[in-house]
């Protein structure tokens, strides 16, 4: 567990380079509520998430929990509400004060 309360478990460490701040990364992910309900999945859509790594675009728990990942790595994050969607939640998808879980695979970095 990280100091801010985000749980991190490496499923596969990955043999590629460490992900670097400001670089474009591609990741597959599945987001679940505590009861196992999937609320979002790039795998289901068949299109990975592409974004600038550690640019502040993602929720704090994702940003903190993906530090130290390598290309090819798979990591599970357990994100408390204050590092996720908080008291507001995400209407229609994530209830208020929800603990959420992500399984993330780092596919590549450019």
N, C-alpha and C positions, 0 to 999 in steps of 0.2 A: 504494500500500500504506500502511495506517495504521501508526503506531508500534508497536502491539501485534501486528502480523503479519497482520491481516485484509486481504485483497485486495478492492478496491472498484472496480467499473467501472459508470459510469452509461451505460445503454443509451438511456434517454429521460430528460431532466431533469425534465419535468413543469412545468406552468404554474400549478399551484395553490399554496396557502400551504405554508410550511414546516411539517413535522410538529412538534408541540409536546409536550413531556414532560407526562404526566398526562392527556392528551386521549385519548378513544377513537378508535382508528384501525381501518380495515378494509384488509386486504392479501391479495392472492393471492400464492401462492408455489409453487415447485417445488424440492424438496431432492434433490440427487444426490450419490452417492459419486464418488470420483475416477475410477472406471471408467465413469461415466455412468449407473449404475443409479439409478433414481428410488426414494427411500425414503419420500417423502411428497409429497403434492400437494393443495393446496386446490382447484386447478383441476379435478382429476380428481373430487373430491368434489362440486364445484359450489357450495361454500360458502366464502366468504372467512374468513380468520382475523380475529377481532375481539378487541382487547385494549387495555389502557391503555398508551400509548406510554412506553417507558423506565421501566417499573415494576419491572424486575428479573425478570419472568416468563420472558423468553426467554434463550437462551444468550448468553454475553458477546459472541461474534462477531457475532451478529445485532444486539444492542443497540448495539455500537460502529459496525457497518457501515451501520445505517439512519439514523444522525445526519446531518442536513443534507438528507434526502430531502424532496421536495415531493409533494403530492397530484398524481397523474397520472404520477409518475416510475416508472421501471423501473430496477432496479439488480441487478447480479450481485455476489455476495459469495463469496470463497474463504476458508473458515474453517479455520485450523490446529487440530489436536487440543486444544491448551491453551485455546482460545477456544470449543471446541465441546463434544464429549462425552468428551474426554480418554481416559484409560487404561481406563475402564470401558466406553466406548461406550454403546450403547443395545441391550441384548440382543434379538436377533431382527431388528434393523433396521440398526444402525450398528455396525461392528466397532470394537474398541479402537484408539485412536490414528489414527482416520480423519480425513483431510482431506475436508471436505464443501463443497459449493457450493449456494448458493441463488440463484434468480432471483426477485426480489420486485417486486411492483407495488403502489404505494400508491394505494388506490381512493378513500378519503374519510377525513375527520376530523370528529369532533363534539365 
